[in-house]
Amino acid sequence: MRELYVYYRIRDDVATRAREALTTMHFELRAAYSGLVTRVLTRRDETGAATWMETYALTGSESGSAGIDARIEDAIAKQASALGSFIDGPRHVEAFDSDEKR
């Protein structure tokens, strides 16, 4: 099953607004794609910023055998445009495959 990992830096001064935008984004994506599981992980930096990582996986009937497909990945990228003004530097997207069945 294919899962997505998206990471970027968020400055402390915009973190609250970024978290609100990300929460809304994840709510809308989960409503649109049954079985979509979203998570946010953070790692504090010493520089007044943090690295945020979003994870995306599918469970249930929506997942089939492929996991996150191009259609869902495109929807995530479109929704992520709302975060653009909060991100400090590039937004990195990585895909990993798992043999695990959900």
QUIJO-V213053 format. One record per residue. N is the residue number from 1. SS is DSSP state (A for helix, B for strand, O for the rest). NEAR is the number of other ideal C-beta (glycine too) atoms within 8 Angstrom. Layout:
# QUIJO-V213053
[[N/SS/NEAR] [N/SS/NEAR]]
This chain:
# QUIJO-V213053
[[1/O/13] [2/B/11] [3/B/13] [4/B/14] [5/B/12] [6/B/14] [7/B/10] [8/B/13] [9/B/11] [10/B/14] [11/B/10] [12/A/8] [13/A/5] [14/A/10] [15/A/10] [16/A/6] [17/A/8] [18/A/13] [19/A/8] [20/A/8] [21/A/11] [22/A/12] [23/A/8] [24/A/9] [25/A/12] [26/A/11] [27/A/8] [28/A/9] [29/A/14] [30/A/10] [31/A/5] [32/A/7] [33/O/10] [34/O/6] [35/O/10] [36/B/13] [37/B/10] [38/B/10] [39/B/6] [40/B/10] [41/B/7] [42/B/8] [43/B/7] [44/B/5] [45/O/9] [46/O/3] [47/O/4] [48/O/6] [49/B/10] [50/B/11] [51/B/11] [52/B/13] [53/B/11] [54/B/13] [55/B/13] [56/B/15] [57/B/12] [58/B/15] [59/O/8] [60/A/8] [61/A/6] [62/A/10] [63/A/12] [64/O/6] [65/O/5] [66/O/8] [67/B/13] [68/O/12] [69/O/8] [70/A/5] [71/A/6] [72/A/12] [73/A/12] [74/A/8] [75/A/11] [76/A/12] [77/A/9] [78/A/7] [79/A/10] [80/A/11] [81/A/7] [82/A/8] [83/A/13] [84/O/7] [85/O/5] [86/O/11] [87/B/12] [88/O/8] [89/O/5] [90/O/5] [91/O/9] [92/B/7] [93/B/9] [94/B/8] [95/B/10] [96/B/7] [97/B/8] [98/O/8] [99/O/4] [100/O/5] [101/O/4] [102/O/8]]
